[in-house]
Amino acid sequence: MVVVEGQVIDTSKMINTWKLMHDFTRFEETPLDTNLHQFQRDYHPAFKQGFAYEYLGILGHAMNHVDFFLRPQADAFVFGAGWDPYLKTPERTIFFNTRKPFTCLSYSTIPGVDWREENVAALHTQNLSPFTNFGIDFNILSGKELYSNEDTRVNRIGLFGSHAKDKYSIFGTFYYNDFRVEDHGGLAEIEPFLEEAAEREFLYEMNLDEATSHYRNLSLFMTQKYNLLERETETDTLGNTTTTGKTLSLSHQLYVDRHMKDYEDLVDPGNLSAVYSNYSYMIPNARDSVSEDRISNVFQLILGDPDYDRLSARIYTGHDLRRFGYLYPRSYRVFSHMDTVARIPDLVLDSVFSDTTEAVFRANWFNDLYVGFHLAGPTTGIWDWVIDGNYYLTGYYRNSFEVNATFSRRLYDKADLGIRGSLSSKKQHYFTNHYASSFFQWQNDFPSQYEIKGEAFVSSNELELEMRVGAAYISNYLYWDQEAMPRVYDRDLLLLSGYFSKHFQVSGYHSQNKILVQYTTAGEILQLPLAAFYTSNYWEQSLFKGALIADLGLDLYATTRYRASAYMPPTGVFHLQNERFVGGYPFLDLFLAFRIKRTRFFVSWNNLLHGLWIIGNNYFTTYRYPMKPRNVRLGLVWTFYD
C-alpha cells in the first residue's frame, strides 16, 4: 500500500488512476476507460468535457458549450475560451500508479484524398519506484480544408508525475497547448449552400481568404504537502485497533499559466470584409496580439483527514502575479492652434489620432492577494459535505469573492444524492474592460458580475446515471453583442437547467441517452436551445468465446431550433446574431466497433441524413459555419502494460 495525502493506493492493483480535487488537496479515483462504449466519439477530445457544442466544423477549431453551466468561468482568458474544451490542464490530469509500464496509442482519421481530419495520441507512464510515477502525454490534431481556408494544426504535449512516501508527497504537470488555425469567417451566402448550388464544398465563397489565428497555452504546476503530525494506529494483543491523534499538514502550490493569441489577415482598408466593421490601420497587414500571464503561489495549513475525521479544515492564502498585454495602434497628439492670449504663446495639442502604420504593446501588472477556507466532512460516511470560499484583498480582483457548498448522501452503496450551490461576486475580466486592436477598441468600467447557483443531483458510476436540476440567478451578466462587443445586461437574469444521462442495457442491447433542457428569462442576450439530445443505441456481441467483442449501432444528436452564436475570428469569441435559426437538424451516424484483447477499432459513417428529403443541407451548429457532409471515419486504440 502507498499512502498519498492520507488516502491509500492499492499497489496490488495493476493500475491506479485518480484526479486531484478540491484545489488539488484531495484525490479521487477515476476509472481508466478501456471499453468500447462511446469509443466512436472519443476521437474528439472535447467530447470528454461535454456532448453539445456550437462548433466551427473542423477538428481543432473553436467550440462553445451549449450547456451554460460548462462554459469557462468569467475570469478565464476570454480570447481563448473557444479552445478551452481541448486544453490539457492540471485540473484534468489523470495521475497514475502502475506496477508495470502502461502505454496507450491511438489514431483516427477521415481518410479523404482532398480533405481529411486526423488525431494521433500517445500516452506512456511508469513507476520509477513504488512511490514515484512519471508520464508523458502527446497529441496531434489536424484538419485539411474541405471549405476554403480552414486548415488546422494542434499540438498538445504534457508531462506529469507524482511522488508519495512517508510524510511527504508532490504532484506536478507541464503542458503546452498550441493551436494554429485558418479561418474563413463563414459562408458569404448561406442560401446557395442550402440549395447545394456548388459541385464541391471548396467552391463556396467564404468571407475571409487569408485569416489565421494562433492560440497557445503554457502551464507549469506543482503541489506538495508535508505532514507535521499524523494519526497513530495501534493494535493490541487481542487484535483490537485504535486510532488517536490528528493529522496536521502544510501545503504549497505553484501554478504558472500563460495564454497568448495572435491573429493575422491581409486587409483591403477600402473594401473591408463583411466580418469586419472597423479597421484601425492604412496598411494591409493586420496583426493582433494579446496575452495573459499568471504566477500563483498558495500556502495552506490543513487540519484533519477527510477520509477519517468527522471534520477536516484548511485555511490558505494565495498571491497571483498577473500581467495583461495587447498590441494597439499608437496614439499621438497633433497641432490644434497657438494660444495667443498667453504672454508667451503656447502650442496647444488637443486632438488624439491613431498612427495608421504602427502598433505598440501595452501591459498592465497586478498583485492579487486572497485568503480562503475549506471545511469538509468524512468521505467514508453516509454523508459527505464540503464548504469552501475565498476573498480577494488586493489586486485587479479586489473585493471579489466566491463561496461553494456541496452536501451529498450515499444511497444503498450505489448512488450519491445531493445538493450544491455557490455565491460569487467577480470583477469582469480585464480584457472586457480594456482592449484595442486592428479591428476592435473599447474602454469600459463594467460592474462586477453577481451570481447565485443551486443544483440538486443524483450520480452513480455503478448505475451509469447522472441527473441534475439547477438554477442560476445572475446580475450584470456579460455577453457579446451582434457586433462582437462586450456588454453588460442591465437587468437580472434567471436560468433554469436540467440534465439527464443514463446507460440502459437489456441483454446485448445498449442505449446511452443524454438530454439537456435550458430556459432563460433573458433570451434576447443569452440564446440557448430549449433542448439538446444525444442517444447511442447499439447491440454488443461476444464472439469466439469472448476473444472478440463487437458493437453495431447508431448515434443521433440534435438540438431544438434557436439563434445559435456567430463567431468573430479576430477575437475568437462567440457572439449574438439574429439573422438565422440553427438547430433542428438530426446528425445521424452509423458505427461498428471491435475489441480484441487490448486493441479497439471502429469505423463510423457520419451525417448519413445529409441531403435526404426534407433534411436537406442545414447542418450547422454555428451561424455561417457548416459542419462536415456525409463522411467515413476510422479509429484505432492499442493499450499494453506488459
PLY file of the C-alpha trace (Angstrom):
ply
format ascii 1.0
element vertex 642
property float x
property float y
property float z
element edge 641
property int vertex1
property int vertex2
end_header
0.00 0.00 0.00
1.09 3.56 -0.72
-0.46 6.38 1.30
-0.96 9.67 -0.54
-2.29 12.63 1.45
-3.94 10.32 3.93
-5.52 8.10 1.30
-4.40 4.58 0.43
-3.48 3.39 -3.03
-3.81 -0.34 -3.54
-0.43 -1.29 -5.00
-1.68 -4.84 -5.53
-3.73 -3.47 -8.44
-2.03 -3.30 -11.82
-3.06 0.32 -12.41
-4.34 3.03 -10.04
-5.71 6.27 -11.54
-7.03 9.40 -9.87
-7.53 13.18 -10.24
-6.65 15.91 -7.77
-9.76 17.70 -6.48
-10.69 20.48 -4.05
-7.94 22.91 -5.01
-5.55 19.97 -5.59
-5.59 18.91 -1.91
-7.54 15.64 -2.29
-7.51 12.97 -4.93
-10.44 10.94 -6.21
-10.26 7.68 -8.11
-11.26 7.89 -11.76
-11.81 4.83 -13.94
-9.46 4.10 -16.82
-11.59 3.80 -19.96
-10.85 0.58 -21.82
-14.41 -0.11 -23.02
-15.97 0.15 -26.44
-18.68 2.38 -25.00
-18.58 5.89 -26.61
-15.33 4.88 -28.29
-16.50 6.15 -31.69
-16.91 9.69 -30.27
-13.73 9.85 -28.23
-11.74 10.74 -31.35
-12.68 14.33 -30.44
-11.11 15.43 -27.12
-13.89 17.97 -26.46
-16.48 15.20 -26.06
-14.80 14.26 -22.78
-15.94 17.65 -21.43
-19.49 17.76 -22.83
-21.75 16.42 -25.57
-23.35 19.55 -27.11
-21.38 22.37 -28.75
-21.57 25.27 -31.14
-18.71 24.21 -33.38
-16.86 25.61 -36.39
-16.93 22.23 -38.10
-13.30 21.13 -38.25
-11.19 19.30 -35.67
-9.01 21.71 -33.69
-11.08 24.85 -34.20
-13.07 26.78 -31.63
-16.10 25.37 -29.78
-18.70 26.86 -27.43
-20.54 24.75 -24.84
-24.29 24.62 -25.39
-24.56 23.70 -21.69
-24.27 27.08 -19.97
-23.01 25.55 -16.70
-19.99 24.05 -18.53
-18.79 27.29 -20.09
-15.50 28.74 -18.79
-15.68 30.98 -15.73
-15.73 34.77 -16.02
-12.04 35.03 -15.07
-10.89 32.68 -17.88
-8.84 34.10 -20.77
-11.69 35.48 -22.89
-9.94 35.25 -26.27
-9.07 31.57 -25.77
-12.38 30.34 -24.33
-13.28 28.70 -27.65
-10.37 26.26 -27.26
-10.94 25.52 -23.57
-12.69 22.15 -24.27
-9.45 20.90 -25.87
-6.96 22.06 -23.27
-4.77 19.72 -21.28
-4.63 21.26 -17.79
-3.59 20.24 -14.25
-7.28 20.11 -13.26
-7.97 17.48 -15.96
-4.83 15.41 -15.38
-5.18 11.72 -14.58
-2.32 10.61 -12.34
-1.13 7.01 -12.32
0.48 4.47 -10.03
1.35 1.35 -12.04
3.03 -1.94 -11.27
4.11 -2.23 -14.91
4.68 0.40 -17.61
1.42 1.45 -19.26
1.17 2.73 -22.85
-1.84 3.80 -24.90
-1.58 4.64 -28.62
-4.50 5.88 -30.71
-5.17 7.09 -34.22
-8.31 8.22 -36.03
-8.89 9.77 -39.43
-11.34 10.74 -42.11
-9.44 9.05 -44.93
-10.23 11.60 -47.63
-7.98 12.40 -50.54
-8.86 16.08 -50.92
-9.68 16.76 -47.26
-9.29 14.89 -44.00
-9.07 15.04 -40.23
-6.51 13.18 -38.11
-5.94 12.59 -34.41
-2.69 10.96 -33.23
-2.20 10.40 -29.50
0.32 8.62 -27.29
0.38 8.19 -23.52
3.11 6.43 -21.57
3.54 6.19 -17.82
5.54 4.01 -15.46
6.66 3.87 -11.88
10.28 4.64 -11.12
9.69 3.14 -7.66
6.60 2.03 -5.71
6.31 5.65 -4.61
7.19 7.57 -7.77
5.44 7.76 -11.14
6.24 9.67 -14.33
4.33 10.02 -17.60
4.21 11.75 -20.96
1.06 12.65 -22.91
1.31 13.66 -26.58
-1.42 14.53 -29.08
-1.61 15.97 -32.62
-4.90 17.09 -34.17
-5.11 18.27 -37.76
-7.66 19.14 -40.37
-7.15 19.64 -44.09
-9.62 22.08 -45.59
-12.90 20.98 -47.13
-14.21 24.54 -47.29
-11.54 27.02 -48.34
-9.17 28.44 -45.73
-9.95 26.21 -42.74
-6.80 24.13 -42.17
-5.97 23.37 -38.54
-2.92 22.07 -36.71
-2.92 21.38 -32.97
-0.13 20.10 -30.71
-0.96 19.14 -27.12
2.07 17.98 -25.15
2.28 17.18 -21.45
4.44 15.73 -18.70
3.08 14.60 -15.35
4.48 12.91 -12.28
3.95 12.15 -8.62
5.89 11.01 -5.58
4.40 9.97 -2.24
6.34 8.41 0.60
6.04 8.69 4.35
5.09 12.24 5.31
5.83 13.95 2.00
4.01 13.99 -1.35
4.42 16.02 -4.53
2.50 16.13 -7.82
3.41 18.08 -10.93
2.45 18.76 -14.55
3.77 20.66 -17.52
1.53 21.30 -20.55
1.86 23.09 -23.85
-1.28 23.51 -25.99
-0.69 25.01 -29.44
-3.50 25.80 -31.94
-2.77 27.08 -35.45
-5.94 27.57 -37.45
-7.03 29.20 -40.66
-10.40 30.93 -40.52
-12.71 31.54 -43.47
-15.15 33.66 -41.46
-18.11 31.55 -42.54
-20.14 31.36 -45.73
-20.58 34.66 -47.56
-24.05 33.49 -48.65
-25.99 30.70 -46.92
-28.82 30.20 -49.43
-26.63 28.76 -52.23
-25.24 26.27 -49.72
-28.70 25.17 -48.61
-29.64 24.71 -52.27
-26.40 22.79 -52.93
-25.58 25.14 -55.79
-21.84 24.33 -55.96
-20.48 20.98 -57.11
-17.73 20.93 -54.46
-17.62 22.48 -50.99
-14.43 24.46 -51.60
-16.20 26.37 -54.40
-18.47 28.20 -51.97
-17.43 31.80 -51.34
-16.17 32.45 -47.83
-15.83 35.77 -46.02
-12.06 35.54 -45.42
-9.25 34.15 -47.58
-6.05 34.82 -45.62
-7.04 35.00 -41.94
-5.12 32.87 -39.42
-5.20 32.53 -35.62
-2.51 31.17 -33.33
-3.51 30.39 -29.73
-1.08 28.96 -27.18
-1.42 27.94 -23.56
1.63 27.10 -21.42
1.26 25.85 -17.85
3.56 24.58 -15.11
2.00 23.22 -11.95
3.32 21.72 -8.72
1.65 20.91 -5.40
3.49 19.49 -2.41
2.44 18.54 1.08
4.24 17.64 4.31
2.55 16.08 7.35
3.72 17.77 10.55
1.58 15.43 12.67
-0.04 12.13 11.73
-2.73 9.87 13.15
-1.34 6.97 15.17
-2.81 3.47 14.88
-2.14 0.76 17.46
-3.25 -2.89 17.63
-3.31 -4.65 21.00
-2.68 -8.32 21.72
-6.37 -9.13 21.21
-6.34 -7.68 17.72
-8.25 -4.50 18.63
-7.17 -1.48 16.61
-7.41 2.07 17.94
-6.55 5.30 16.23
-5.63 8.51 18.05
-4.44 11.99 17.18
-5.00 14.35 14.30
-3.22 14.99 11.03
-1.69 18.44 10.61
-0.12 19.33 7.27
1.47 22.17 5.35
0.88 22.51 1.61
2.29 24.71 -1.15
1.10 25.09 -4.73
2.83 26.78 -7.64
0.85 27.45 -10.82
2.42 29.29 -13.78
0.00 29.88 -16.63
0.31 31.78 -19.90
-2.26 32.40 -22.66
-1.34 34.03 -25.99
-3.45 34.67 -29.09
-2.27 36.16 -32.38
-4.45 37.00 -35.36
-3.26 37.94 -38.86
-5.02 38.84 -42.10
-4.43 40.68 -45.36
-6.94 43.50 -45.38
-8.04 45.96 -48.05
-8.79 49.06 -45.92
-11.01 50.46 -48.68
-13.03 47.26 -49.11
-13.43 45.50 -45.76
-14.84 42.01 -45.49
-18.35 41.70 -44.08
-16.76 40.16 -40.98
-15.12 43.48 -40.06
-16.94 46.69 -39.18
-13.81 48.72 -38.42
-10.09 48.77 -39.24
-7.53 50.96 -37.47
-4.68 50.99 -39.99
-3.94 52.07 -43.53
-1.54 49.20 -44.16
-2.97 45.84 -45.37
-1.07 43.63 -42.90
-3.25 43.25 -39.82
-1.60 41.61 -36.83
-3.22 41.46 -33.39
-1.57 40.00 -30.33
-2.91 39.61 -26.79
-1.58 37.72 -23.78
-2.38 36.97 -20.16
0.18 35.67 -17.66
-0.22 34.45 -14.10
2.20 33.20 -11.45
0.28 31.85 -8.48
1.55 30.69 -5.08
-0.77 29.24 -2.44
0.18 28.23 1.13
-2.20 26.09 3.17
-2.49 24.79 6.70
-4.56 21.58 6.78
-6.04 20.06 9.93
-7.59 16.60 9.84
-8.13 13.99 7.17
-11.41 14.00 5.18
-11.22 10.22 4.78
-11.27 9.56 8.52
-12.26 12.62 10.56
-15.74 13.95 11.11
-14.41 17.41 10.42
-11.35 18.49 8.47
-10.37 22.07 7.75
-7.83 24.10 5.90
-7.07 27.78 5.66
-4.94 29.29 2.95
-3.54 32.45 1.49
-2.55 32.99 -2.11
-0.82 35.50 -4.33
-1.35 35.89 -8.07
1.02 38.00 -10.11
-0.93 38.87 -13.26
0.03 40.59 -16.49
-2.40 41.62 -19.23
-0.93 42.83 -22.52
-2.01 43.64 -26.08
-0.92 45.38 -29.27
-2.79 48.57 -30.09
-2.49 51.46 -32.59
-0.04 54.11 -31.41
-1.79 57.34 -30.41
-0.32 60.84 -30.51
-1.45 64.45 -30.30
-1.37 66.84 -33.26
-1.24 70.64 -33.55
-4.53 72.43 -32.87
-3.74 76.15 -32.52
-1.48 78.72 -30.88
-2.63 80.23 -27.57
-2.07 83.92 -28.39
-3.72 85.16 -25.17
-0.85 83.99 -23.00
2.17 86.26 -22.53
4.26 83.60 -24.21
2.24 81.88 -26.97
1.76 78.21 -26.20
1.40 75.37 -28.66
-1.92 73.59 -27.97
-2.18 69.86 -28.71
-5.70 68.67 -28.03
-6.57 66.11 -30.71
-5.70 62.42 -30.42
-5.07 60.39 -33.57
-4.11 56.76 -34.10
-0.98 56.06 -36.09
-2.10 54.19 -39.19
1.13 52.23 -39.64
2.49 51.35 -36.19
1.36 49.37 -33.17
2.82 49.27 -29.68
2.46 46.75 -26.89
0.75 47.80 -23.68
0.98 45.74 -20.49
-0.51 46.15 -17.02
0.60 44.26 -13.91
-1.46 43.38 -10.83
-0.71 41.75 -7.50
-3.77 39.82 -6.32
-3.70 38.68 -2.70
-6.50 36.48 -1.37
-7.44 34.31 1.60
-9.67 31.24 1.79
-11.04 28.42 3.89
-12.28 24.85 3.41
-14.39 22.66 5.70
-15.27 19.04 4.92
-16.99 16.04 6.41
-15.83 12.42 6.12
-15.85 10.92 2.61
-16.27 7.42 4.08
-19.51 8.16 5.92
-23.12 8.22 4.77
-22.99 11.99 4.48
-20.30 13.84 2.54
-20.15 17.62 2.66
-17.78 20.41 1.65
-17.88 24.18 2.20
-15.17 26.47 0.88
-14.68 30.10 -0.08
-12.16 32.80 -0.91
-11.92 36.59 -0.85
-9.54 38.89 -2.76
-7.90 41.54 -0.59
-5.87 43.40 -3.23
-5.15 43.48 -6.94
-7.30 43.54 -10.05
-9.92 41.24 -8.49
-10.04 43.17 -5.20
-13.29 42.57 -3.26
-14.23 39.61 -5.48
-15.36 36.55 -3.55
-16.79 33.07 -4.00
-18.42 30.56 -1.63
-19.25 26.96 -2.63
-21.05 24.21 -0.75
-21.93 20.58 -1.52
-23.94 18.15 0.60
-24.48 14.58 -0.57
-25.70 11.28 0.84
-24.80 7.75 -0.24
-27.81 5.62 -1.21
-27.59 1.82 -0.98
-23.85 1.98 -1.75
-24.70 2.67 -5.40
-25.57 6.34 -5.88
-24.99 9.80 -4.42
-27.92 12.15 -3.83
-27.14 15.74 -3.00
-27.35 19.47 -3.47
-24.68 22.02 -4.29
-24.61 25.75 -4.65
-22.40 28.80 -4.96
-22.47 32.52 -4.33
-19.97 34.77 -6.08
-19.15 38.32 -7.00
-16.43 38.62 -9.62
-14.98 41.62 -11.39
-15.35 41.38 -15.15
-12.28 40.13 -16.99
-9.62 42.74 -17.71
-9.96 42.40 -21.48
-13.70 43.06 -21.39
-12.86 46.43 -19.81
-9.67 47.36 -21.69
-8.72 46.34 -25.21
-7.53 47.77 -28.52
-6.51 46.06 -31.76
-6.72 46.30 -35.54
-10.49 45.74 -35.57
-11.78 46.45 -32.05
-11.27 49.11 -29.41
-13.12 49.63 -26.15
-12.65 51.10 -22.69
-15.27 50.05 -20.16
-15.85 50.12 -16.43
-18.29 47.24 -16.07
-19.70 46.41 -12.61
-18.87 43.05 -11.05
-20.95 40.04 -12.05
-23.00 38.68 -9.17
-24.16 35.08 -9.37
-26.13 32.60 -7.25
-26.28 28.95 -8.37
-28.13 26.00 -6.93
-28.39 22.42 -8.09
-29.82 19.07 -6.97
-28.13 15.96 -8.35
-28.06 12.18 -8.43
-24.96 10.40 -9.74
-23.78 6.81 -9.87
-20.82 5.28 -11.69
-22.15 1.80 -10.99
-25.58 2.57 -12.49
-24.09 4.84 -15.17
-26.58 7.51 -14.19
-26.38 11.27 -13.77
-29.23 13.70 -13.18
-29.18 17.34 -12.17
-31.71 20.14 -11.91
-30.38 23.62 -11.31
-30.96 27.35 -11.43
-28.71 30.39 -11.72
-29.54 33.99 -10.82
-27.11 36.47 -12.38
-26.80 40.25 -12.14
-24.59 42.26 -14.52
-24.22 39.31 -16.88
-21.55 39.95 -19.51
-22.34 38.99 -23.11
-21.04 39.75 -26.60
-23.49 41.67 -28.78
-24.18 41.35 -32.52
-21.06 43.43 -33.31
-18.98 41.14 -31.04
-18.52 43.92 -28.49
-18.70 43.22 -24.73
-21.86 44.41 -23.00
-23.40 44.03 -19.54
-27.08 43.11 -19.27
-28.89 45.86 -17.37
-31.42 43.51 -15.78
-31.24 40.37 -13.67
-31.19 37.01 -15.41
-32.64 33.68 -14.34
-31.52 30.41 -15.95
-33.19 27.03 -15.31
-31.40 23.87 -16.40
-31.94 20.12 -16.28
-29.63 17.30 -17.38
-30.19 13.54 -17.60
-27.72 10.83 -18.64
-28.33 7.08 -18.38
-26.94 3.92 -19.91
-29.65 1.26 -20.27
-28.88 -2.39 -21.01
-31.12 -5.34 -21.81
-29.15 -8.45 -22.74
-26.86 -7.35 -25.61
-28.81 -4.16 -26.34
-27.38 -0.89 -25.03
-28.83 2.60 -25.06
-26.85 5.63 -23.87
-29.00 8.78 -23.61
-28.17 12.39 -22.72
-30.75 15.17 -22.54
-30.13 18.83 -21.70
-33.01 21.28 -21.14
-32.42 25.01 -20.55
-34.66 28.07 -20.18
-33.67 31.68 -19.55
-35.62 34.84 -18.85
-33.15 36.82 -20.98
-33.41 35.05 -24.32
-32.53 38.21 -26.19
-28.94 38.17 -24.89
-28.44 34.53 -23.79
-29.56 32.42 -26.74
-29.70 28.72 -25.88
-31.66 25.81 -27.37
-34.57 24.69 -25.26
-33.28 21.11 -25.55
-30.22 19.21 -26.77
-30.39 15.44 -27.17
-27.90 12.65 -27.83
-28.63 8.93 -27.98
-26.38 6.00 -28.85
-28.11 2.65 -29.43
-26.16 -0.48 -30.28
-26.00 -4.25 -29.98
-22.95 -5.73 -28.29
-21.99 -9.28 -29.24
-19.29 -11.52 -27.82
-17.70 -13.82 -30.41
-15.11 -16.61 -30.42
-15.53 -17.36 -26.71
-15.05 -13.75 -25.74
-11.89 -13.18 -27.79
-13.77 -10.63 -29.93
-16.42 -8.15 -28.77
-18.32 -6.19 -31.44
-20.73 -3.25 -31.25
-23.05 -2.23 -34.08
-25.26 0.81 -33.62
-26.45 4.34 -34.35
-25.69 7.74 -32.81
-28.20 10.58 -33.06
-27.64 14.20 -31.97
-29.93 17.21 -32.36
-30.98 20.47 -30.71
-34.19 22.43 -30.93
-34.13 25.43 -33.26
-32.59 28.60 -31.86
-30.45 31.54 -32.93
-27.05 29.91 -32.43
-23.99 32.09 -31.89
-21.90 33.70 -34.58
-18.11 33.64 -34.34
-15.65 36.55 -34.56
-12.23 35.39 -35.85
-10.04 38.34 -34.66
-11.02 37.88 -31.00
-12.15 34.23 -31.06
-15.41 34.96 -29.20
-18.86 33.55 -29.88
-21.43 36.35 -30.01
-25.09 37.10 -30.66
-26.75 37.01 -34.07
-30.41 37.45 -35.00
-30.21 36.66 -38.70
-31.00 32.94 -38.81
-32.17 29.98 -36.76
-29.90 26.96 -36.36
-30.77 23.53 -34.98
-33.50 21.00 -35.62
-31.08 19.09 -37.87
-30.58 15.43 -36.81
-26.94 14.34 -37.07
-27.16 10.56 -37.56
-24.09 8.28 -37.52
-23.77 4.52 -38.03
-20.81 2.80 -36.34
-19.18 -0.60 -35.97
-16.61 -1.16 -33.20
-14.44 -4.14 -32.22
-12.30 -5.07 -29.25
-9.72 -7.84 -29.47
-7.89 -8.17 -26.16
-6.36 -4.71 -25.66
-6.92 -3.41 -29.17
-10.02 -1.44 -30.16
-11.08 -0.43 -33.65
-14.07 1.47 -35.05
-15.47 2.66 -38.36
-18.31 5.18 -38.49
-20.43 6.61 -41.28
-21.33 10.15 -40.25
-24.08 12.65 -41.11
-26.00 9.99 -43.02
-29.07 12.21 -43.47
-27.17 14.88 -45.38
-29.17 15.93 -48.45
-32.02 13.49 -47.91
-35.64 14.56 -48.47
-36.71 17.35 -46.07
-33.48 17.08 -44.05
-31.51 18.99 -46.68
-28.16 20.70 -46.08
-28.91 22.70 -42.95
-26.11 21.00 -40.98
-24.93 23.97 -38.91
-24.23 24.29 -35.21
-22.78 27.82 -35.51
-24.07 30.60 -37.75
-22.42 30.54 -41.21
-20.04 27.67 -40.29
-21.23 24.37 -41.83
-20.36 21.01 -40.34
-18.97 18.14 -42.40
-21.16 16.46 -45.05
-21.52 12.69 -45.18
-18.16 11.03 -44.42
-16.41 7.93 -43.10
-14.13 7.92 -40.04
-11.73 5.18 -38.87
-10.13 4.80 -35.45
-7.74 2.51 -33.56
-6.64 2.36 -29.90
-3.96 0.00 -28.63
-3.11 -0.33 -24.94
-0.44 -2.53 -23.40
1.16 -2.86 -19.98
3.45 -5.90 -20.07
0 1
1 2
2 3
3 4
4 5
5 6
6 7
7 8
8 9
9 10
10 11
11 12
12 13
13 14
14 15
15 16
16 17
17 18
18 19
19 20
20 21
21 22
22 23
23 24
24 25
25 26
26 27
27 28
28 29
29 30
30 31
31 32
32 33
33 34
34 35
35 36
36 37
37 38
38 39
39 40
40 41
41 42
42 43
43 44
44 45
45 46
46 47
47 48
48 49
49 50
50 51
51 52
52 53
53 54
54 55
55 56
56 57
57 58
58 59
59 60
60 61
61 62
62 63
63 64
64 65
65 66
66 67
67 68
68 69
69 70
70 71
71 72
72 73
73 74
74 75
75 76
76 77
77 78
78 79
79 80
80 81
81 82
82 83
83 84
84 85
85 86
86 87
87 88
88 89
89 90
90 91
91 92
92 93
93 94
94 95
95 96
96 97
97 98
98 99
99 100
100 101
101 102
102 103
103 104
104 105
105 106
106 107
107 108
108 109
109 110
110 111
111 112
112 113
113 114
114 115
115 116
116 117
117 118
118 119
119 120
120 121
121 122
122 123
123 124
124 125
125 126
126 127
127 128
128 129
129 130
130 131
131 132
132 133
133 134
134 135
135 136
136 137
137 138
138 139
139 140
140 141
141 142
142 143
143 144
144 145
145 146
146 147
147 148
148 149
149 150
150 151
151 152
152 153
153 154
154 155
155 156
156 157
157 158
158 159
159 160
160 161
161 162
162 163
163 164
164 165
165 166
166 167
167 168
168 169
169 170
170 171
171 172
172 173
173 174
174 175
175 176
176 177
177 178
178 179
179 180
180 181
181 182
182 183
183 184
184 185
185 186
186 187
187 188
188 189
189 190
190 191
191 192
192 193
193 194
194 195
195 196
196 197
197 198
198 199
199 200
200 201
201 202
202 203
203 204
204 205
205 206
206 207
207 208
208 209
209 210
210 211
211 212
212 213
213 214
214 215
215 216
216 217
217 218
218 219
219 220
220 221
221 222
222 223
223 224
224 225
225 226
226 227
227 228
228 229
229 230
230 231
231 232
232 233
233 234
234 235
235 236
236 237
237 238
238 239
239 240
240 241
241 242
242 243
243 244
244 245
245 246
246 247
247 248
248 249
249 250
250 251
251 252
252 253
253 254
254 255
255 256
256 257
257 258
258 259
259 260
260 261
261 262
262 263
263 264
264 265
265 266
266 267
267 268
268 269
269 270
270 271
271 272
272 273
273 274
274 275
275 276
276 277
277 278
278 279
279 280
280 281
281 282
282 283
283 284
284 285
285 286
286 287
287 288
288 289
289 290
290 291
291 292
292 293
293 294
294 295
295 296
296 297
297 298
298 299
299 300
300 301
301 302
302 303
303 304
304 305
305 306
306 307
307 308
308 309
309 310
310 311
311 312
312 313
313 314
314 315
315 316
316 317
317 318
318 319
319 320
320 321
321 322
322 323
323 324
324 325
325 326
326 327
327 328
328 329
329 330
330 331
331 332
332 333
333 334
334 335
335 336
336 337
337 338
338 339
339 340
340 341
341 342
342 343
343 344
344 345
345 346
346 347
347 348
348 349
349 350
350 351
351 352
352 353
353 354
354 355
355 356
356 357
357 358
358 359
359 360
360 361
361 362
362 363
363 364
364 365
365 366
366 367
367 368
368 369
369 370
370 371
371 372
372 373
373 374
374 375
375 376
376 377
377 378
378 379
379 380
380 381
381 382
382 383
383 384
384 385
385 386
386 387
387 388
388 389
389 390
390 391
391 392
392 393
393 394
394 395
395 396
396 397
397 398
398 399
399 400
400 401
401 402
402 403
403 404
404 405
405 406
406 407
407 408
408 409
409 410
410 411
411 412
412 413
413 414
414 415
415 416
416 417
417 418
418 419
419 420
420 421
421 422
422 423
423 424
424 425
425 426
426 427
427 428
428 429
429 430
430 431
431 432
432 433
433 434
434 435
435 436
436 437
437 438
438 439
439 440
440 441
441 442
442 443
443 444
444 445
445 446
446 447
447 448
448 449
449 450
450 451
451 452
452 453
453 454
454 455
455 456
456 457
457 458
458 459
459 460
460 461
461 462
462 463
463 464
464 465
465 466
466 467
467 468
468 469
469 470
470 471
471 472
472 473
473 474
474 475
475 476
476 477
477 478
478 479
479 480
480 481
481 482
482 483
483 484
484 485
485 486
486 487
487 488
488 489
489 490
490 491
491 492
492 493
493 494
494 495
495 496
496 497
497 498
498 499
499 500
500 501
501 502
502 503
503 504
504 505
505 506
506 507
507 508
508 509
509 510
510 511
511 512
512 513
513 514
514 515
515 516
516 517
517 518
518 519
519 520
520 521
521 522
522 523
523 524
524 525
525 526
526 527
527 528
528 529
529 530
530 531
531 532
532 533
533 534
534 535
535 536
536 537
537 538
538 539
539 540
540 541
541 542
542 543
543 544
544 545
545 546
546 547
547 548
548 549
549 550
550 551
551 552
552 553
553 554
554 555
555 556
556 557
557 558
558 559
559 560
560 561
561 562
562 563
563 564
564 565
565 566
566 567
567 568
568 569
569 570
570 571
571 572
572 573
573 574
574 575
575 576
576 577
577 578
578 579
579 580
580 581
581 582
582 583
583 584
584 585
585 586
586 587
587 588
588 589
589 590
590 591
591 592
592 593
593 594
594 595
595 596
596 597
597 598
598 599
599 600
600 601
601 602
602 603
603 604
604 605
605 606
606 607
607 608
608 609
609 610
610 611
611 612
612 613
613 614
614 615
615 616
616 617
617 618
618 619
619 620
620 621
621 622
622 623
623 624
624 625
625 626
626 627
627 628
628 629
629 630
630 631
631 632
632 633
633 634
634 635
635 636
636 637
637 638
638 639
639 640
640 641
